[in-house]
Amino acid sequence: MGNLLSEPTLNHVLLLGVSKAGKTRFLYEGYLQNKFQGEILNSEGYNVDILKFDNKHFAFWDLGAITDFQQLWVTFFKFIPFKVVVFMCPVMGKNRFQSYALTKKMIFSTLSEPNMQDKPVMLIVNISKDMLGSGNNTISADIYNEEAKECIQWNSVQAKFKDEAYLDVTNINDHEGVLQKLTKLFLQAYPDQ
């Protein structure tokens, strides 16, 4: 892991979200270009994957959200040179309001940590296809995106640089849009890199 932390071309990205938010699937689908066929289980520790986009190498640190592991997050905050913090908020049926509340708590507690206060922040709202419905029951992804941002009070998040996106983690085309926004956010915050 020493080489991973000292590699000067890697830009470390902290990826947080509640359990089943879609963090690990985002990494696998993005890294494997929609070729992953297996079942993805809840992360009980952490995953690190390097994604290259637009000549930038991003090391995504997907930290598991189970309660016991969350107690270790502060250790990661202290020792990993994170450049950007990304929060993934799932839109999951009737339980989505509970997910919003947990995501809100996670965002504000993480950004209150001394090592995280000046970091650029991105919110990814993960809206699965089944939430959008079909036929006459179609609901716009924009509606769920706005609902999630309102419930977690995204507008009150204090960050010098912040952005948001929504996606369906199973759609590789959505990944490219998120990585474009992440790269733009990164370059705004770190123009010399």
Backbone torsions as a table, in degrees:
resi	resn	phi	psi	omega
1	MET	NA	-21.9	179.9
2	GLY	-56.7	-43.1	179.1
3	ASN	-64.2	-37.9	179.9
4	LEU	-62.3	-40.3	-177.7
5	LEU	-77.3	-27.1	-176.4
6	SER	-99.3	-3.1	179.4
7	GLU	-65.6	114.5	-173.9
8	PRO	-69.3	-20.8	-178.4
9	THR	-87.5	-5.4	-180.0
10	LEU	-89.2	135.1	176.0
11	ASN	-110.6	110.6	-173.5
12	HIS	-79.9	129.2	-178.4
13	VAL	-120.6	124.8	176.4
14	LEU	-86.5	125.1	-178.8
15	LEU	-116.5	110.4	-177.4
16	LEU	-122.0	155.5	175.9
17	GLY	173.9	166.4	179.4
18	VAL	-66.5	167.2	176.0
19	SER	-58.9	139.1	179.3
20	LYS	67.2	23.7	177.4
21	ALA	-73.7	-24.6	-179.2
22	GLY	109.6	12.6	-177.3
23	LYS	-62.3	-51.7	-177.3
24	THR	-66.7	-41.4	177.4
25	ARG	-62.3	-39.0	177.0
26	PHE	-56.8	-45.7	-179.9
27	LEU	-65.7	-49.2	-177.6
28	TYR	-64.7	-44.0	-179.2
29	GLU	-66.1	-39.8	179.0
30	GLY	-69.4	-43.6	-177.4
31	TYR	-70.0	-41.6	-175.4
32	LEU	-97.3	5.4	174.9
33	GLN	55.3	47.7	177.4
34	ASN	67.9	24.3	-179.5
35	LYS	-103.9	1.1	-179.9
36	PHE	-77.7	125.8	-176.1
37	GLN	-110.8	-9.7	-174.8
38	GLY	-83.7	175.9	176.1
39	GLU	-85.0	139.3	178.3
40	ILE	-104.3	123.3	-179.5
41	LEU	-95.2	163.5	175.4
42	ASN	-58.8	137.0	177.1
43	SER	-74.0	128.1	178.3
44	GLU	-101.5	-5.5	178.1
45	GLY	-136.9	-111.2	178.0
46	TYR	-146.8	158.4	174.9
47	ASN	-126.5	144.1	174.4
48	VAL	-129.2	125.6	175.2
49	ASP	-134.6	144.3	179.5
50	ILE	-104.6	122.6	177.4
51	LEU	-114.2	132.5	177.1
52	LYS	-102.2	130.4	177.1
53	PHE	-147.8	127.4	175.0
54	ASP	53.5	47.2	179.3
55	ASN	63.7	17.0	174.4
56	LYS	-114.7	140.3	176.2
57	HIS	-107.0	118.2	179.9
58	PHE	-109.9	123.3	173.2
59	ALA	-94.7	104.9	-179.7
60	PHE	-86.3	123.8	176.5
61	TRP	-104.3	104.7	179.8
62	ASP	-93.4	104.2	-178.3
63	LEU	-92.0	129.9	178.6
64	GLY	-59.1	147.0	-174.7
65	ALA	-103.6	6.6	177.5
66	ILE	-65.4	146.7	-171.0
67	THR	-53.7	-44.9	-178.3
68	ASP	-61.8	-37.1	-178.7
69	PHE	-77.0	-29.6	179.8
70	GLN	-58.6	-28.6	178.9
71	GLN	-64.4	-21.2	-179.9
72	LEU	-91.1	-8.3	-176.6
73	TRP	-55.1	-39.5	-177.6
74	VAL	-58.5	-34.3	177.6
75	THR	-63.0	-43.8	176.8
76	PHE	-62.2	-42.1	-178.7
77	PHE	-58.7	-36.3	-176.5
78	LYS	-77.1	-35.3	-168.2
79	PHE	-109.7	-13.7	178.3
80	ILE	-100.1	129.1	-177.5
81	PRO	-79.1	68.3	-178.1
82	PHE	-65.3	136.9	177.3
83	LYS	-100.3	-32.6	-176.0
84	VAL	-138.7	145.3	175.2
85	VAL	-113.1	125.7	179.1
86	VAL	-117.3	129.1	176.0
87	PHE	-110.2	131.7	176.7
88	MET	-108.4	126.1	-178.7
89	CYS	-115.5	118.5	-179.4
90	PRO	-84.6	146.8	171.3
91	VAL	-108.1	101.4	-172.1
92	MET	-126.3	88.7	171.8
93	GLY	50.6	-143.2	-176.5
94	LYS	-67.7	-23.5	-179.1
95	ASN	-83.8	4.8	-173.9
96	ARG	-64.0	-29.8	-178.8
97	PHE	-70.4	-31.8	173.9
98	GLN	-67.0	-41.4	177.2
99	SER	-62.4	-40.0	178.3
100	TYR	-61.2	-45.5	-178.3
101	ALA	-63.2	-42.9	179.4
102	LEU	-67.2	-38.6	178.6
103	THR	-65.2	-42.8	178.5
104	LYS	-58.5	-48.3	179.7
105	LYS	-59.7	-42.4	-179.1
106	MET	-63.6	-44.1	-178.9
107	ILE	-61.5	-51.8	-174.7
108	PHE	-69.8	-34.8	178.5
109	SER	-72.4	-38.8	179.5
110	THR	-65.6	-45.7	-177.1
111	LEU	-73.3	-7.4	174.5
112	SER	-87.3	-11.1	177.9
113	GLU	-68.4	137.8	-176.1
114	PRO	-52.6	-41.0	-177.0
115	ASN	-78.0	-5.9	-174.9
116	MET	-110.9	-8.7	-169.3
117	GLN	-65.7	-30.3	-176.5
118	ASP	-104.5	12.6	-176.1
119	LYS	-82.7	145.5	169.3
120	PRO	-63.5	146.2	-173.8
121	VAL	-127.8	139.7	176.2
122	MET	-131.9	140.4	175.4
123	LEU	-111.1	128.2	173.1
124	ILE	-114.3	119.2	176.3
125	VAL	-96.1	115.3	-177.3
126	ASN	-91.8	106.8	-178.1
127	ILE	-110.3	111.1	-178.8
128	SER	-74.8	153.4	-178.0
129	LYS	-56.0	-37.4	-177.1
130	ASP	-67.7	-19.8	176.0
131	MET	-74.5	-24.5	-176.3
132	LEU	-82.5	-17.3	177.6
133	GLY	72.1	-170.7	179.8
134	SER	-150.3	164.2	178.6
135	GLY	61.6	-133.1	-179.7
136	ASN	-73.7	-12.4	-178.2
137	ASN	-94.7	15.3	-178.2
138	THR	-68.8	131.4	176.3
139	ILE	-118.4	135.5	-178.0
140	SER	-68.1	138.4	175.0
141	ALA	-61.5	-30.0	177.9
142	ASP	-59.5	-36.7	-179.7
143	ILE	-64.4	-47.3	179.1
144	TYR	-66.6	-37.8	178.5
145	ASN	-60.4	-48.1	179.4
146	GLU	-65.5	-39.2	178.2
147	GLU	-60.0	-46.9	-179.2
148	ALA	-62.7	-46.6	-179.0
149	LYS	-62.6	-38.8	178.6
150	GLU	-65.6	-45.8	-176.8
151	CYS	-67.2	-33.5	179.6
152	ILE	-91.7	1.7	179.4
153	GLN	57.9	48.5	-178.0
154	TRP	-57.8	-37.0	-178.7
155	ASN	-64.9	-20.9	179.4
156	SER	-91.9	-0.4	176.9
157	VAL	-71.0	123.0	-178.1
158	GLN	-91.5	112.3	176.1
159	ALA	-153.3	139.5	179.8
160	LYS	-63.5	-38.6	178.5
161	PHE	-126.6	124.0	175.5
162	LYS	-151.3	155.5	179.7
163	ASP	-154.0	169.6	177.1
164	GLU	-145.6	159.0	177.7
165	ALA	-152.5	160.8	169.4
166	TYR	-127.8	154.5	-176.4
167	LEU	-157.8	167.1	166.0
168	ASP	-108.7	114.7	-172.6
169	VAL	-61.0	-17.0	178.9
170	THR	-87.1	-0.8	-178.6
171	ASN	-107.1	109.0	-175.7
172	ILE	-62.2	-29.5	178.3
173	ASN	-64.7	-34.1	176.4
174	ASP	-64.6	-34.8	179.9
175	HIS	-60.4	-42.4	-178.2
176	GLU	-61.6	-41.8	178.0
177	GLY	-62.1	-41.3	178.1
178	VAL	-65.2	-43.9	-179.9
179	LEU	-66.3	-32.3	174.5
180	GLN	-63.1	-46.0	179.7
181	LYS	-65.4	-39.9	179.1
182	LEU	-63.3	-43.5	179.1
183	THR	-62.8	-43.0	178.4
184	LYS	-61.9	-45.3	178.1
185	LEU	-60.6	-44.4	179.7
186	PHE	-60.1	-46.2	-178.1
187	LEU	-68.5	-30.1	174.8
188	GLN	-65.4	-43.3	-176.7
189	ALA	-77.4	-32.6	-176.4
190	TYR	-130.0	70.6	-173.5
191	PRO	-64.9	-20.4	-178.0
192	ASP	-87.4	0.4	-175.4
193	GLN	-109.2	NA	NA
